[in-house]
Amino acid sequence: MVKVPIYNLEGKEVGVRALPDRIFGVSVSPALVEQAVVAQRAQGRATVAHTKTRAQVRGGGKKPWRQKGTGRARHGSIRSPIWKGGGVAHGPRPERNYSLKLNQKAKQKALFMVLSDKVASKQLVLVDKLELPSIKTKAFAQLLKKLPVAASTLLVLPAKNQQLEKSSRNIPGVTPIQGHSLNVVDVLRHRSLLMPEQAVEVIERTYRHGQPLEKSHGTA
């Protein structure tokens, strides 16, 4: 079992928490992590490029000239791809799918790897509890200063918490996320992970038998 210190909201160590090796003590494979990142980003890629075919270009319903006898090449529509202003024959279409397939087991393994790396590099900060009496960005910013977290921090919550989410979202570099929605890209994008002990329990329950109990919001 991997052990990490537990802090209170004053930044003092108040205990030690043992974390399961199958989630927080996995050896890292950079190749698998890269595959998970590429797959997740690919699924979130928008199909911006869009060209029209000859059927979608406006006009061109009338044959430009008769088939024979003019001495010119025969044409059926001025919206043919060989005409200026016509449709595009093999251009990018909005139906294109950029998503890449990565099986569920590999995706989960990659998540466990990046979480394990945070633990190994002492960038996972556990607190005994994390709560605010009201929505106050200044109060949350002062709380962060007392804890050993970096400016770029992923705040992992056990459940939806309006006070913490709204208090943290205006602080540059801090992103709130629920424990069952953890994904590789968000973990890698932030230097530190900050979570209360209850969030660890949520992660353990979510991946109790190696399979998520509910789908992650990640796009991988």
Secondary structure as the mmCIF struct_conf table of DSSP 4:
data_model
#
loop_
_struct_conf.conf_type_id
_struct_conf.id
_struct_conf.beg_label_comp_id
_struct_conf.beg_label_asym_id
_struct_conf.beg_label_seq_id
_struct_conf.end_label_comp_id
_struct_conf.end_label_asym_id
_struct_conf.end_label_seq_id
STRN STRN1 VAL A 2 TYR A 7
TURN_TY1_P TURN_TY1_P1 LEU A 9 GLU A 10
BEND BEND1 GLY A 11 GLY A 11
STRN STRN2 GLU A 13 LEU A 19
HELX_RH_AL_P HELX_RH_AL_P1 ASP A 21 PHE A 24
BEND BEND2 GLY A 25 GLY A 25
HELX_LH_PP_P HELX_LH_PP_P1 VAL A 26 VAL A 28
HELX_RH_AL_P HELX_RH_AL_P2 PRO A 30 GLN A 43
TURN_TY1_P TURN_TY1_P2 GLY A 44 GLY A 44
TURN_TY1_P TURN_TY1_P3 ARG A 54 GLN A 56
BEND BEND3 VAL A 57 ARG A 58
BEND BEND4 LYS A 62 LYS A 62
BEND BEND5 PRO A 64 TRP A 65
BEND BEND6 GLN A 67 ARG A 72
HELX_LH_PP_P HELX_LH_PP_P2 ALA A 73 ARG A 74
BEND BEND7 GLY A 76 GLY A 76
TURN_TY1_P TURN_TY1_P4 ILE A 78 ARG A 79
BEND BEND8 SER A 80 SER A 80
TURN_TY1_P TURN_TY1_P5 PRO A 81 ILE A 82
BEND BEND9 TRP A 83 TRP A 83
TURN_TY1_P TURN_TY1_P6 LYS A 84 GLY A 85
BEND BEND10 ALA A 89 HIS A 90
TURN_TY1_P TURN_TY1_P7 PRO A 94 GLU A 95
HELX_RH_AL_P HELX_RH_AL_P3 GLN A 104 ALA A 120
TURN_TY1_P TURN_TY1_P8 SER A 121 LYS A 122
STRN STRN3 LEU A 124 VAL A 127
BEND BEND11 ASP A 128 ASP A 128
BEND BEND12 PRO A 133 SER A 134
HELX_RH_AL_P HELX_RH_AL_P4 THR A 137 LYS A 146
TURN_TY1_P TURN_TY1_P9 LEU A 147 PRO A 148
BEND BEND13 ALA A 151 SER A 152
STRN STRN4 THR A 153 LEU A 157
BEND BEND14 PRO A 158 ALA A 159
HELX_RH_AL_P HELX_RH_AL_P5 GLN A 162 SER A 168
TURN_TY1_P TURN_TY1_P10 ARG A 169 ASN A 170
BEND BEND15 ILE A 171 ILE A 171
TURN_TY1_P TURN_TY1_P11 PRO A 172 GLY A 173
STRN STRN5 VAL A 174 GLN A 178
HELX_RH_3T_P HELX_RH_3T_P1 GLY A 179 SER A 181
HELX_RH_AL_P HELX_RH_AL_P6 VAL A 184 ARG A 189
BEND BEND16 ARG A 191 ARG A 191
STRN STRN6 SER A 192 PRO A 196
HELX_RH_AL_P HELX_RH_AL_P7 GLU A 197 THR A 206
TURN_TY1_P TURN_TY1_P12 TYR A 207 HIS A 209
BEND BEND17 GLY A 210 GLN A 211
BEND BEND18 LEU A 213 GLU A 214
BEND BEND19 HIS A 217 GLY A 218
#
